[in-house]
């Protein structure tokens, strides 16, 4: 069950909107009261959070959302 193991409960494309390099994002650690850069690949994710079938069902929806937001961002930025 290694396929789609690392599942994000917030899609990665959201974080890429706030990233300078689309790979890392600033993360605020509440316990340490410290802001550090971390990889988008591990933010808001857990292994097997949804299960494989749910992940497969959500993936096309997230892809459509990502495309729509990307188009909107391009139109707004000219």
N, CA, C and O atoms as a Tripos MOL2 file, in Angstrom:
@<TRIPOS>MOLECULE
protein
  312   311    78     0     0
PROTEIN
NO_CHARGES

@<TRIPOS>ATOM
      1 N           0.8260   -1.2020    0.0000 N.3       1 UNK1
      2 CA          0.0000    0.0000    0.0000 C.3       1 UNK1
      3 C           0.8620    1.2550    0.0000 C.2       1 UNK1
      4 O           0.5700    2.2150    0.7120 O.2       1 UNK1
      5 N           1.9120    1.2440   -0.7890 N.am      2 UNK2
      6 CA          2.7920    2.4030   -0.8530 C.3       2 UNK2
      7 C           2.3210    3.4330   -1.8730 C.2       2 UNK2
      8 O           2.7720    4.5780   -1.8520 O.2       2 UNK2
      9 N           1.4190    3.0340   -2.7600 N.am      3 UNK3
     10 CA          0.8880    3.9730   -3.7520 C.3       3 UNK3
     11 C           0.0510    5.0430   -3.0460 C.2       3 UNK3
     12 O          -0.8140    4.7270   -2.2280 O.2       3 UNK3
     13 N           0.3140    6.2990   -3.3670 N.am      4 UNK4
     14 CA         -0.4040    7.4220   -2.7630 C.3       4 UNK4
     15 C          -0.3440    7.4030   -1.2330 C.2       4 UNK4
     16 O          -1.3190    7.7470   -0.5660 O.2       4 UNK4
     17 N           0.7780    7.0100   -0.6960 N.am      5 UNK5
     18 CA          0.9070    6.8740    0.7560 C.3       5 UNK5
     19 C           0.8360    8.2220    1.4740 C.2       5 UNK5
     20 O           0.0930    8.3640    2.4450 O.2       5 UNK5
     21 N           1.6030    9.2140    1.0040 N.am      6 UNK6
     22 CA          1.6510   10.5340    1.6280 C.3       6 UNK6
     23 C           0.4820   11.3590    1.1010 C.2       6 UNK6
     24 O           0.5450   11.8860   -0.0090 O.2       6 UNK6
     25 N          -0.5900   11.4740    1.8960 N.am      7 UNK7
     26 CA         -1.8130   12.1320    1.4440 C.3       7 UNK7
     27 C          -1.9970   13.4510    2.1730 C.2       7 UNK7
     28 O          -1.8810   13.5240    3.3970 O.2       7 UNK7
     29 N          -2.2840   14.4890    1.4050 N.am      8 UNK8
     30 CA         -2.4300   15.8430    1.9460 C.3       8 UNK8
     31 C          -3.8920   16.1670    2.2350 C.2       8 UNK8
     32 O          -4.7510   15.9900    1.3720 O.2       8 UNK8
     33 N          -4.1740   16.6370    3.4330 N.am      9 UNK9
     34 CA         -5.5410   17.0540    3.7310 C.3       9 UNK9
     35 C          -5.7700   18.4900    3.3010 C.2       9 UNK9
     36 O          -6.9160   18.9400    3.2850 O.2       9 UNK9
     37 N          -4.7350   19.2190    2.9560 N.am     10 UNK10
     38 CA         -4.8250   20.4740    2.2170 C.3      10 UNK10
     39 C          -3.9810   20.2770    0.9590 C.2      10 UNK10
     40 O          -2.7920   19.9760    1.0600 O.2      10 UNK10
     41 N          -4.5710   20.4410   -0.2180 N.am     11 UNK11
     42 CA         -3.8250   20.1670   -1.4530 C.3      11 UNK11
     43 C          -2.5660   21.0210   -1.5860 C.2      11 UNK11
     44 O          -2.5360   22.1860   -1.1910 O.2      11 UNK11
     45 N          -1.5410   20.4110   -2.1490 N.am     12 UNK12
     46 CA         -0.2470   21.0850   -2.3100 C.3      12 UNK12
     47 C          -0.3420   22.3310   -3.1770 C.2      12 UNK12
     48 O           0.4270   23.2720   -2.9800 O.2      12 UNK12
     49 N          -1.2670   22.3630   -4.1350 N.am     13 UNK13
     50 CA         -1.3300   23.5410   -5.0120 C.3      13 UNK13
     51 C          -1.6820   24.8080   -4.2360 C.2      13 UNK13
     52 O          -1.3070   25.9030   -4.6550 O.2      13 UNK13
     53 N          -2.3950   24.6830   -3.1120 N.am     14 UNK14
     54 CA         -2.6560   25.8640   -2.2810 C.3      14 UNK14
     55 C          -1.3490   26.4640   -1.7760 C.2      14 UNK14
     56 O          -1.1570   27.6790   -1.8240 O.2      14 UNK14
     57 N          -0.4660   25.6210   -1.3000 N.am     15 UNK15
     58 CA          0.7940   26.0920   -0.7310 C.3      15 UNK15
     59 C           1.7130   26.6860   -1.7930 C.2      15 UNK15
     60 O           2.4640   27.6230   -1.5230 O.2      15 UNK15
     61 N           1.6460   26.1360   -2.9950 N.am     16 UNK16
     62 CA          2.4980   26.6590   -4.0760 C.3      16 UNK16
     63 C           2.1680   28.1100   -4.4010 C.2      16 UNK16
     64 O           3.0250   28.8510   -4.8840 O.2      16 UNK16
     65 N           0.9270   28.5170   -4.1390 N.am     17 UNK17
     66 CA          0.5320   29.9120   -4.3710 C.3      17 UNK17
     67 C           1.2920   30.8710   -3.4620 C.2      17 UNK17
     68 O           1.4420   32.0470   -3.7930 O.2      17 UNK17
     69 N           1.7720   30.3850   -2.3280 N.am     18 UNK18
     70 CA          2.4520   31.2210   -1.3380 C.3      18 UNK18
     71 C           3.9370   30.9160   -1.2450 C.2      18 UNK18
     72 O           4.6050   31.3510   -0.3060 O.2      18 UNK18
     73 N           4.4540   30.1760   -2.2070 N.am     19 UNK19
     74 CA          5.8480   29.7630   -2.2000 C.3      19 UNK19
     75 C           6.6280   30.5190   -3.2620 C.2      19 UNK19
     76 O           6.1230   30.7630   -4.3590 O.2      19 UNK19
     77 N           7.8440   30.8850   -2.9380 N.am     20 UNK20
     78 CA          8.6980   31.5710   -3.9100 C.3      20 UNK20
     79 C           9.2830   30.6100   -4.9330 C.2      20 UNK20
     80 O           9.5650   31.0060   -6.0640 O.2      20 UNK20
     81 N           9.4700   29.3420   -4.5450 N.am     21 UNK21
     82 CA         10.1010   28.3800   -5.4500 C.3      21 UNK21
     83 C           9.2140   27.1720   -5.7550 C.2      21 UNK21
     84 O           9.6550   26.2410   -6.4290 O.2      21 UNK21
     85 N           7.9690   27.1720   -5.2680 N.am     22 UNK22
     86 CA          6.9960   26.0950   -5.4390 C.3      22 UNK22
     87 C           7.4380   24.7700   -4.8180 C.2      22 UNK22
     88 O           6.8620   23.7250   -5.1210 O.2      22 UNK22
     89 N           8.4440   24.8020   -3.9590 N.am     23 UNK23
     90 CA          8.9110   23.5820   -3.2850 C.3      23 UNK23
     91 C           8.8840   23.7020   -1.7700 C.2      23 UNK23
     92 O           8.7040   22.7110   -1.0620 O.2      23 UNK23
     93 N           9.0650   24.9290   -1.2770 N.am     24 UNK24
     94 CA          9.0690   25.1420    0.1680 C.3      24 UNK24
     95 C           8.1120   26.2630    0.5390 C.2      24 UNK24
     96 O           7.7320   27.0830   -0.2970 O.2      24 UNK24
     97 N           7.7330   26.2800    1.8060 N.am     25 UNK25
     98 CA          6.8420   27.3180    2.3200 C.3      25 UNK25
     99 C           7.2440   27.6060    3.7580 C.2      25 UNK25
    100 O           7.7410   26.7270    4.4610 O.2      25 UNK25
    101 N           7.0280   28.8250    4.1830 N.am     26 UNK26
    102 CA          7.3110   29.1760    5.5700 C.3      26 UNK26
    103 C           6.2410   28.5620    6.4660 C.2      26 UNK26
    104 O           5.0460   28.7080    6.2120 O.2      26 UNK26
    105 N           6.6750   27.8840    7.5010 N.am     27 UNK27
    106 CA          5.7770   27.1900    8.4200 C.3      27 UNK27
    107 C           5.9830   27.7610    9.8170 C.2      27 UNK27
    108 O           7.1180   27.8990   10.2730 O.2      27 UNK27
    109 N           4.8870   28.0940   10.4960 N.am     28 UNK28
    110 CA          4.9940   28.6080   11.8570 C.3      28 UNK28
    111 C           4.7280   27.4750   12.8380 C.2      28 UNK28
    112 O           3.6540   26.8750   12.8300 O.2      28 UNK28
    113 N           5.7000   27.1920   13.6720 N.am     29 UNK29
    114 CA          5.5820   26.1630   14.6910 C.3      29 UNK29
    115 C           4.9840   26.8050   15.9400 C.2      29 UNK29
    116 O           5.6270   27.6290   16.5910 O.2      29 UNK29
    117 N           3.7530   26.4260   16.2700 N.am     30 UNK30
    118 CA          3.0510   27.0350   17.4020 C.3      30 UNK30
    119 C           3.7250   26.7480   18.7380 C.2      30 UNK30
    120 O           3.8100   27.6310   19.5910 O.2      30 UNK30
    121 N           4.2010   25.5340   18.9230 N.am     31 UNK31
    122 CA          4.8360   25.1720   20.1960 C.3      31 UNK31
    123 C           6.1410   25.9220   20.4160 C.2      31 UNK31
    124 O           6.4110   26.4090   21.5140 O.2      31 UNK31
    125 N           6.9370   26.0090   19.3770 N.am     32 UNK32
    126 CA          8.2480   26.6700   19.4880 C.3      32 UNK32
    127 C           8.1930   28.1660   19.2070 C.2      32 UNK32
    128 O           9.1590   28.8890   19.4530 O.2      32 UNK32
    129 N           7.0540   28.6260   18.6900 N.am     33 UNK33
    130 CA          6.8870   30.0310   18.3030 C.3      33 UNK33
    131 C           8.0140   30.4770   17.3750 C.2      33 UNK33
    132 O           8.6890   31.4810   17.6000 O.2      33 UNK33
    133 N           8.1800   29.6740   16.3140 N.am     34 UNK34
    134 CA          9.2870   29.8590   15.3900 C.3      34 UNK34
    135 C           8.8010   29.6160   13.9630 C.2      34 UNK34
    136 O           8.0250   28.6940   13.7100 O.2      34 UNK34
    137 N           9.2600   30.4410   13.0470 N.am     35 UNK35
    138 CA          8.9190   30.2890   11.6430 C.3      35 UNK35
    139 C          10.1200   29.7080   10.8990 C.2      35 UNK35
    140 O          11.2270   30.2420   10.9790 O.2      35 UNK35
    141 N           9.8950   28.6110   10.1770 N.am     36 UNK36
    142 CA         10.9720   27.9590    9.4270 C.3      36 UNK36
    143 C          10.4620   27.5630    8.0510 C.2      36 UNK36
    144 O           9.2590   27.3980    7.8450 O.2      36 UNK36
    145 N          11.3920   27.4140    7.1090 N.am     37 UNK37
    146 CA         11.0290   26.9240    5.7770 C.3      37 UNK37
    147 C          10.9260   25.4070    5.8270 C.2      37 UNK37
    148 O          11.7610   24.7350    6.4320 O.2      37 UNK37
    149 N           9.8980   24.8800    5.1870 N.am     38 UNK38
    150 CA          9.7100   23.4360    5.1350 C.3      38 UNK38
    151 C           9.2170   23.0140    3.7720 C.2      38 UNK38
    152 O           8.6660   23.8300    3.0330 O.2      38 UNK38
    153 N           9.4050   21.7580    3.4270 N.am     39 UNK39
    154 CA          8.9830   21.2720    2.1130 C.3      39 UNK39
    155 C           7.4720   21.1340    2.0060 C.2      39 UNK39
    156 O           6.8220   20.6110    2.9110 O.2      39 UNK39
    157 N           6.9240   21.5990    0.9060 N.am     40 UNK40
    158 CA          5.4940   21.4920    0.6570 C.3      40 UNK40
    159 C           5.0570   20.0310    0.6640 C.2      40 UNK40
    160 O           3.9290   19.7180    1.0450 O.2      40 UNK40
    161 N           5.9320   19.1580    0.2510 N.am     41 UNK41
    162 CA          5.5900   17.7370    0.1580 C.3      41 UNK41
    163 C           5.1960   17.1190    1.4960 C.2      41 UNK41
    164 O           4.5360   16.0810    1.5240 O.2      41 UNK41
    165 N           5.5920   17.7430    2.6050 N.am     42 UNK42
    166 CA          5.2610   17.1460    3.8970 C.3      42 UNK42
    167 C           4.3440   18.0080    4.7650 C.2      42 UNK42
    168 O           4.0430   17.6350    5.8990 O.2      42 UNK42
    169 N           3.8990   19.1490    4.2510 N.am     43 UNK43
    170 CA          3.0310   20.0410    5.0180 C.3      43 UNK43
    171 C           1.5860   19.5520    4.9280 C.2      43 UNK43
    172 O           1.1040   19.2150    3.8470 O.2      43 UNK43
    173 N           0.9110   19.5160    6.0550 N.am     44 UNK44
    174 CA         -0.5030   19.1120    6.1250 C.3      44 UNK44
    175 C          -0.7420   17.7740    5.4340 C.2      44 UNK44
    176 O          -1.6460   17.6400    4.6090 O.2      44 UNK44
    177 N           0.0680   16.8010    5.7780 N.am     45 UNK45
    178 CA         -0.0930   15.4790    5.1890 C.3      45 UNK45
    179 C           0.1810   14.4020    6.2320 C.2      45 UNK45
    180 O           0.8690   14.6220    7.2290 O.2      45 UNK45
    181 N          -0.3770   13.2450    5.9630 N.am     46 UNK46
    182 CA         -0.1330   12.0710    6.7910 C.3      46 UNK46
    183 C          -0.1330   10.8540    5.8830 C.2      46 UNK46
    184 O          -0.7760   10.8470    4.8330 O.2      46 UNK46
    185 N           0.5850    9.8400    6.2910 N.am     47 UNK47
    186 CA          0.5660    8.5970    5.5410 C.3      47 UNK47
    187 C          -0.8180    7.9600    5.6560 C.2      47 UNK47
    188 O          -1.3640    7.8060    6.7490 O.2      47 UNK47
    189 N          -1.3640    7.5980    4.5050 N.am     48 UNK48
    190 CA         -2.6540    6.9070    4.4280 C.3      48 UNK48
    191 C          -3.7730    7.6270    5.1840 C.2      48 UNK48
    192 O          -4.5790    6.9850    5.8570 O.2      48 UNK48
    193 N          -3.8260    8.9410    5.0770 N.am     49 UNK49
    194 CA         -4.8290    9.7390    5.7790 C.3      49 UNK49
    195 C          -6.2450    9.3870    5.3240 C.2      49 UNK49
    196 O          -7.1320    9.1930    6.1560 O.2      49 UNK49
    197 N          -6.4650    9.3020    4.0030 N.am     50 UNK50
    198 CA         -7.7870    9.0110    3.4670 C.3      50 UNK50
    199 C          -8.0000    7.5390    3.1350 C.2      50 UNK50
    200 O          -9.1050    7.0150    3.2780 O.2      50 UNK50
    201 N          -6.9670    6.8990    2.7050 N.am     51 UNK51
    202 CA         -7.0970    5.5900    2.0720 C.3      51 UNK51
    203 C          -6.9690    5.7850    0.5740 C.2      51 UNK51
    204 O          -7.2170    6.8770    0.0630 O.2      51 UNK51
    205 N          -6.5940    4.7600   -0.1140 N.am     52 UNK52
    206 CA         -6.2750    4.8530   -1.5410 C.3      52 UNK52
    207 C          -7.4900    5.2390   -2.3860 C.2      52 UNK52
    208 O          -7.3740    6.0820   -3.2770 O.2      52 UNK52
    209 N          -8.6390    4.6430   -2.1250 N.am     53 UNK53
    210 CA         -9.8180    4.9210   -2.9500 C.3      53 UNK53
    211 C         -10.2810    6.3780   -2.8230 C.2      53 UNK53
    212 O         -10.6200    7.0090   -3.8240 O.2      53 UNK53
    213 N         -10.2950    6.8990   -1.6240 N.am     54 UNK54
    214 CA        -10.7010    8.2940   -1.4290 C.3      54 UNK54
    215 C          -9.7060    9.2290   -2.0910 C.2      54 UNK54
    216 O         -10.0920   10.2100   -2.7260 O.2      54 UNK54
    217 N          -8.4280    8.9240   -1.9420 N.am     55 UNK55
    218 CA         -7.3890    9.7430   -2.5770 C.3      55 UNK55
    219 C          -7.5660    9.7610   -4.0870 C.2      55 UNK55
    220 O          -7.4430   10.8110   -4.7170 O.2      55 UNK55
    221 N          -7.8510    8.6130   -4.6630 N.am     56 UNK56
    222 CA         -8.0710    8.5410   -6.1170 C.3      56 UNK56
    223 C          -9.3010    9.3360   -6.5300 C.2      56 UNK56
    224 O          -9.3180    9.9290   -7.6080 O.2      56 UNK56
    225 N         -10.3150    9.3570   -5.7020 N.am     57 UNK57
    226 CA        -11.5330   10.1110   -6.0060 C.3      57 UNK57
    227 C         -11.3010   11.6160   -5.9190 C.2      57 UNK57
    228 O         -11.8340   12.3790   -6.7260 O.2      57 UNK57
    229 N         -10.5090   12.0390   -4.9460 N.am     58 UNK58
    230 CA        -10.2540   13.4640   -4.7510 C.3      58 UNK58
    231 C          -9.2770   14.0460   -5.7660 C.2      58 UNK58
    232 O          -9.3490   15.2300   -6.0920 O.2      58 UNK58
    233 N          -8.3840   13.2320   -6.2530 N.am     59 UNK59
    234 CA         -7.3170   13.7050   -7.1320 C.3      59 UNK59
    235 C          -7.8220   14.4610   -8.3690 C.2      59 UNK59
    236 O          -7.3160   15.5470   -8.6510 O.2      59 UNK59
    237 N          -8.7930   13.9330   -9.1130 N.am     60 UNK60
    238 CA         -9.2830   14.6960  -10.2830 C.3      60 UNK60
    239 C          -9.9340   16.0290   -9.8990 C.2      60 UNK60
    240 O          -9.8040   17.0160  -10.6220 O.2      60 UNK60
    241 N         -10.6250   16.0540   -8.7720 N.am     61 UNK61
    242 CA        -11.2450   17.3040   -8.3180 C.3      61 UNK61
    243 C         -10.1810   18.3400   -7.9750 C.2      61 UNK61
    244 O         -10.3020   19.5100   -8.3360 O.2      61 UNK61
    245 N          -9.1470   17.9040   -7.2810 N.am     62 UNK62
    246 CA         -8.0600   18.8110   -6.9240 C.3      62 UNK62
    247 C          -7.3390   19.3160   -8.1590 C.2      62 UNK62
    248 O          -6.9200   20.4730   -8.2050 O.2      62 UNK62
    249 N          -7.1910   18.4600   -9.1600 N.am     63 UNK63
    250 CA         -6.5390   18.8660  -10.4110 C.3      63 UNK63
    251 C          -7.3360   19.9720  -11.0990 C.2      63 UNK63
    252 O          -6.7580   20.9450  -11.5840 O.2      63 UNK63
    253 N          -8.6620   19.8270  -11.1430 N.am     64 UNK64
    254 CA         -9.5190   20.8480  -11.7490 C.3      64 UNK64
    255 C          -9.4240   22.1610  -10.9750 C.2      64 UNK64
    256 O          -9.3480   23.2340  -11.5720 O.2      64 UNK64
    257 N          -9.4280   22.0720   -9.6440 N.am     65 UNK65
    258 CA         -9.2960   23.2770   -8.8190 C.3      65 UNK65
    259 C          -7.9670   23.9600   -9.0890 C.2      65 UNK65
    260 O          -7.9100   25.1820   -9.2320 O.2      65 UNK65
    261 N          -6.8990   23.1770   -9.1580 N.am     66 UNK66
    262 CA         -5.5630   23.7330   -9.3850 C.3      66 UNK66
    263 C          -5.5030   24.4520  -10.7240 C.2      66 UNK66
    264 O          -4.9350   25.5400  -10.8230 O.2      66 UNK66
    265 N          -6.0890   23.8450  -11.7600 N.am     67 UNK67
    266 CA         -6.0940   24.4670  -13.0830 C.3      67 UNK67
    267 C          -6.8720   25.7830  -13.0690 C.2      67 UNK67
    268 O          -6.4320   26.7770  -13.6470 O.2      67 UNK67
    269 N          -8.0140   25.7840  -12.4150 N.am     68 UNK68
    270 CA         -8.8500   26.9840  -12.3410 C.3      68 UNK68
    271 C          -8.1330   28.1060  -11.6070 C.2      68 UNK68
    272 O          -8.1370   29.2490  -12.0640 O.2      68 UNK68
    273 N          -7.5260   27.7910  -10.4870 N.am     69 UNK69
    274 CA         -6.8120   28.8120   -9.7130 C.3      69 UNK69
    275 C          -5.5890   29.3120  -10.4760 C.2      69 UNK69
    276 O          -5.2740   30.5010  -10.4330 O.2      69 UNK69
    277 N          -4.9050   28.4140  -11.1690 N.am     70 UNK70
    278 CA         -3.7450   28.8270  -11.9720 C.3      70 UNK70
    279 C          -4.1750   29.7860  -13.0770 C.2      70 UNK70
    280 O          -3.5210   30.8030  -13.3050 O.2      70 UNK70
    281 N          -5.2730   29.4680  -13.7650 N.am     71 UNK71
    282 CA         -5.7930   30.3530  -14.8250 C.3      71 UNK71
    283 C          -6.1810   31.7220  -14.2530 C.2      71 UNK71
    284 O          -5.8630   32.7570  -14.8380 O.2      71 UNK71
    285 N          -6.8540   31.7160  -13.1310 N.am     72 UNK72
    286 CA         -7.2630   32.9660  -12.5000 C.3      72 UNK72
    287 C          -6.0560   33.7980  -12.1020 C.2      72 UNK72
    288 O          -6.0360   35.0110  -12.3140 O.2      72 UNK72
    289 N          -5.0600   33.1580  -11.5320 N.am     73 UNK73
    290 CA         -3.8370   33.8580  -11.1220 C.3      73 UNK73
    291 C          -3.1390   34.4830  -12.3290 C.2      73 UNK73
    292 O          -2.6680   35.6180  -12.2580 O.2      73 UNK73
    293 N          -3.0740   33.7410  -13.4400 N.am     74 UNK74
    294 CA         -2.4350   34.2630  -14.6590 C.3      74 UNK74
    295 C          -3.2060   35.4640  -15.2110 C.2      74 UNK74
    296 O          -2.5970   36.4300  -15.6700 O.2      74 UNK74
    297 N          -4.5240   35.4110  -15.1720 N.am     75 UNK75
    298 CA         -5.3380   36.5210  -15.6620 C.3      75 UNK75
    299 C          -5.1710   37.7590  -14.7830 C.2      75 UNK75
    300 O          -5.1130   38.8790  -15.2890 O.2      75 UNK75
    301 N          -5.0940   37.5590  -13.4850 N.am     76 UNK76
    302 CA         -4.9300   38.6850  -12.5650 C.3      76 UNK76
    303 C          -3.5420   39.3210  -12.6520 C.2      76 UNK76
    304 O          -3.3870   40.5280  -12.4670 O.2      76 UNK76
    305 N          -2.5350   38.4890  -12.9370 N.am     77 UNK77
    306 CA         -1.1600   38.9890  -13.0180 C.3      77 UNK77
    307 C          -0.7970   39.4810  -14.4160 C.2      77 UNK77
    308 O           0.2790   40.0420  -14.6220 O.2      77 UNK77
    309 N          -1.6850   39.2720  -15.3630 N.am     78 UNK78
    310 CA         -1.4640   39.7750  -16.7070 C.3      78 UNK78
    311 C          -0.5590   38.9280  -17.4600 C.2      78 UNK78
    312 O          -0.2660   39.2140  -18.6200 O.2      78 UNK78
@<TRIPOS>BOND
     1     1     2 1
     2     2     3 1
     3     3     4 2
     4     3     5 am
     5     5     6 1
     6     6     7 1
     7     7     8 2
     8     7     9 am
     9     9    10 1
    10    10    11 1
    11    11    12 2
    12    11    13 am
    13    13    14 1
    14    14    15 1
    15    15    16 2
    16    15    17 am
    17    17    18 1
    18    18    19 1
    19    19    20 2
    20    19    21 am
    21    21    22 1
    22    22    23 1
    23    23    24 2
    24    23    25 am
    25    25    26 1
    26    26    27 1
    27    27    28 2
    28    27    29 am
    29    29    30 1
    30    30    31 1
    31    31    32 2
    32    31    33 am
    33    33    34 1
    34    34    35 1
    35    35    36 2
    36    35    37 am
    37    37    38 1
    38    38    39 1
    39    39    40 2
    40    39    41 am
    41    41    42 1
    42    42    43 1
    43    43    44 2
    44    43    45 am
    45    45    46 1
    46    46    47 1
    47    47    48 2
    48    47    49 am
    49    49    50 1
    50    50    51 1
    51    51    52 2
    52    51    53 am
    53    53    54 1
    54    54    55 1
    55    55    56 2
    56    55    57 am
    57    57    58 1
    58    58    59 1
    59    59    60 2
    60    59    61 am
    61    61    62 1
    62    62    63 1
    63    63    64 2
    64    63    65 am
    65    65    66 1
    66    66    67 1
    67    67    68 2
    68    67    69 am
    69    69    70 1
    70    70    71 1
    71    71    72 2
    72    71    73 am
    73    73    74 1
    74    74    75 1
    75    75    76 2
    76    75    77 am
    77    77    78 1
    78    78    79 1
    79    79    80 2
    80    79    81 am
    81    81    82 1
    82    82    83 1
    83    83    84 2
    84    83    85 am
    85    85    86 1
    86    86    87 1
    87    87    88 2
    88    87    89 am
    89    89    90 1
    90    90    91 1
    91    91    92 2
    92    91    93 am
    93    93    94 1
    94    94    95 1
    95    95    96 2
    96    95    97 am
    97    97    98 1
    98    98    99 1
    99    99   100 2
   100    99   101 am
   101   101   102 1
   102   102   103 1
   103   103   104 2
   104   103   105 am
   105   105   106 1
   106   106   107 1
   107   107   108 2
   108   107   109 am
   109   109   110 1
   110   110   111 1
   111   111   112 2
   112   111   113 am
   113   113   114 1
   114   114   115 1
   115   115   116 2
   116   115   117 am
   117   117   118 1
   118   118   119 1
   119   119   120 2
   120   119   121 am
   121   121   122 1
   122   122   123 1
   123   123   124 2
   124   123   125 am
   125   125   126 1
   126   126   127 1
   127   127   128 2
   128   127   129 am
   129   129   130 1
   130   130   131 1
   131   131   132 2
   132   131   133 am
   133   133   134 1
   134   134   135 1
   135   135   136 2
   136   135   137 am
   137   137   138 1
   138   138   139 1
   139   139   140 2
   140   139   141 am
   141   141   142 1
   142   142   143 1
   143   143   144 2
   144   143   145 am
   145   145   146 1
   146   146   147 1
   147   147   148 2
   148   147   149 am
   149   149   150 1
   150   150   151 1
   151   151   152 2
   152   151   153 am
   153   153   154 1
   154   154   155 1
   155   155   156 2
   156   155   157 am
   157   157   158 1
   158   158   159 1
   159   159   160 2
   160   159   161 am
   161   161   162 1
   162   162   163 1
   163   163   164 2
   164   163   165 am
   165   165   166 1
   166   166   167 1
   167   167   168 2
   168   167   169 am
   169   169   170 1
   170   170   171 1
   171   171   172 2
   172   171   173 am
   173   173   174 1
   174   174   175 1
   175   175   176 2
   176   175   177 am
   177   177   178 1
   178   178   179 1
   179   179   180 2
   180   179   181 am
   181   181   182 1
   182   182   183 1
   183   183   184 2
   184   183   185 am
   185   185   186 1
   186   186   187 1
   187   187   188 2
   188   187   189 am
   189   189   190 1
   190   190   191 1
   191   191   192 2
   192   191   193 am
   193   193   194 1
   194   194   195 1
   195   195   196 2
   196   195   197 am
   197   197   198 1
   198   198   199 1
   199   199   200 2
   200   199   201 am
   201   201   202 1
   202   202   203 1
   203   203   204 2
   204   203   205 am
   205   205   206 1
   206   206   207 1
   207   207   208 2
   208   207   209 am
   209   209   210 1
   210   210   211 1
   211   211   212 2
   212   211   213 am
   213   213   214 1
   214   214   215 1
   215   215   216 2
   216   215   217 am
   217   217   218 1
   218   218   219 1
   219   219   220 2
   220   219   221 am
   221   221   222 1
   222   222   223 1
   223   223   224 2
   224   223   225 am
   225   225   226 1
   226   226   227 1
   227   227   228 2
   228   227   229 am
   229   229   230 1
   230   230   231 1
   231   231   232 2
   232   231   233 am
   233   233   234 1
   234   234   235 1
   235   235   236 2
   236   235   237 am
   237   237   238 1
   238   238   239 1
   239   239   240 2
   240   239   241 am
   241   241   242 1
   242   242   243 1
   243   243   244 2
   244   243   245 am
   245   245   246 1
   246   246   247 1
   247   247   248 2
   248   247   249 am
   249   249   250 1
   250   250   251 1
   251   251   252 2
   252   251   253 am
   253   253   254 1
   254   254   255 1
   255   255   256 2
   256   255   257 am
   257   257   258 1
   258   258   259 1
   259   259   260 2
   260   259   261 am
   261   261   262 1
   262   262   263 1
   263   263   264 2
   264   263   265 am
   265   265   266 1
   266   266   267 1
   267   267   268 2
   268   267   269 am
   269   269   270 1
   270   270   271 1
   271   271   272 2
   272   271   273 am
   273   273   274 1
   274   274   275 1
   275   275   276 2
   276   275   277 am
   277   277   278 1
   278   278   279 1
   279   279   280 2
   280   279   281 am
   281   281   282 1
   282   282   283 1
   283   283   284 2
   284   283   285 am
   285   285   286 1
   286   286   287 1
   287   287   288 2
   288   287   289 am
   289   289   290 1
   290   290   291 1
   291   291   292 2
   292   291   293 am
   293   293   294 1
   294   294   295 1
   295   295   296 2
   296   295   297 am
   297   297   298 1
   298   298   299 1
   299   299   300 2
   300   299   301 am
   301   301   302 1
   302   302   303 1
   303   303   304 2
   304   303   305 am
   305   305   306 1
   306   306   307 1
   307   307   308 2
   308   307   309 am
   309   309   310 1
   310   310   311 1
   311   311   312 2
@<TRIPOS>SUBSTRUCTURE
     1 UNK1         2 RESIDUE 1 A UNK
     2 UNK2         6 RESIDUE 1 A UNK
     3 UNK3        10 RESIDUE 1 A UNK
     4 UNK4        14 RESIDUE 1 A UNK
     5 UNK5        18 RESIDUE 1 A UNK
     6 UNK6        22 RESIDUE 1 A UNK
     7 UNK7        26 RESIDUE 1 A UNK
     8 UNK8        30 RESIDUE 1 A UNK
     9 UNK9        34 RESIDUE 1 A UNK
    10 UNK10       38 RESIDUE 1 A UNK
    11 UNK11       42 RESIDUE 1 A UNK
    12 UNK12       46 RESIDUE 1 A UNK
    13 UNK13       50 RESIDUE 1 A UNK
    14 UNK14       54 RESIDUE 1 A UNK
    15 UNK15       58 RESIDUE 1 A UNK
    16 UNK16       62 RESIDUE 1 A UNK
    17 UNK17       66 RESIDUE 1 A UNK
    18 UNK18       70 RESIDUE 1 A UNK
    19 UNK19       74 RESIDUE 1 A UNK
    20 UNK20       78 RESIDUE 1 A UNK
    21 UNK21       82 RESIDUE 1 A UNK
    22 UNK22       86 RESIDUE 1 A UNK
    23 UNK23       90 RESIDUE 1 A UNK
    24 UNK24       94 RESIDUE 1 A UNK
    25 UNK25       98 RESIDUE 1 A UNK
    26 UNK26      102 RESIDUE 1 A UNK
    27 UNK27      106 RESIDUE 1 A UNK
    28 UNK28      110 RESIDUE 1 A UNK
    29 UNK29      114 RESIDUE 1 A UNK
    30 UNK30      118 RESIDUE 1 A UNK
    31 UNK31      122 RESIDUE 1 A UNK
    32 UNK32      126 RESIDUE 1 A UNK
    33 UNK33      130 RESIDUE 1 A UNK
    34 UNK34      134 RESIDUE 1 A UNK
    35 UNK35      138 RESIDUE 1 A UNK
    36 UNK36      142 RESIDUE 1 A UNK
    37 UNK37      146 RESIDUE 1 A UNK
    38 UNK38      150 RESIDUE 1 A UNK
    39 UNK39      154 RESIDUE 1 A UNK
    40 UNK40      158 RESIDUE 1 A UNK
    41 UNK41      162 RESIDUE 1 A UNK
    42 UNK42      166 RESIDUE 1 A UNK
    43 UNK43      170 RESIDUE 1 A UNK
    44 UNK44      174 RESIDUE 1 A UNK
    45 UNK45      178 RESIDUE 1 A UNK
    46 UNK46      182 RESIDUE 1 A UNK
    47 UNK47      186 RESIDUE 1 A UNK
    48 UNK48      190 RESIDUE 1 A UNK
    49 UNK49      194 RESIDUE 1 A UNK
    50 UNK50      198 RESIDUE 1 A UNK
    51 UNK51      202 RESIDUE 1 A UNK
    52 UNK52      206 RESIDUE 1 A UNK
    53 UNK53      210 RESIDUE 1 A UNK
    54 UNK54      214 RESIDUE 1 A UNK
    55 UNK55      218 RESIDUE 1 A UNK
    56 UNK56      222 RESIDUE 1 A UNK
    57 UNK57      226 RESIDUE 1 A UNK
    58 UNK58      230 RESIDUE 1 A UNK
    59 UNK59      234 RESIDUE 1 A UNK
    60 UNK60      238 RESIDUE 1 A UNK
    61 UNK61      242 RESIDUE 1 A UNK
    62 UNK62      246 RESIDUE 1 A UNK
    63 UNK63      250 RESIDUE 1 A UNK
    64 UNK64      254 RESIDUE 1 A UNK
    65 UNK65      258 RESIDUE 1 A UNK
    66 UNK66      262 RESIDUE 1 A UNK
    67 UNK67      266 RESIDUE 1 A UNK
    68 UNK68      270 RESIDUE 1 A UNK
    69 UNK69      274 RESIDUE 1 A UNK
    70 UNK70      278 RESIDUE 1 A UNK
    71 UNK71      282 RESIDUE 1 A UNK
    72 UNK72      286 RESIDUE 1 A UNK
    73 UNK73      290 RESIDUE 1 A UNK
    74 UNK74      294 RESIDUE 1 A UNK
    75 UNK75      298 RESIDUE 1 A UNK
    76 UNK76      302 RESIDUE 1 A UNK
    77 UNK77      306 RESIDUE 1 A UNK
    78 UNK78      310 RESIDUE 1 A UNK
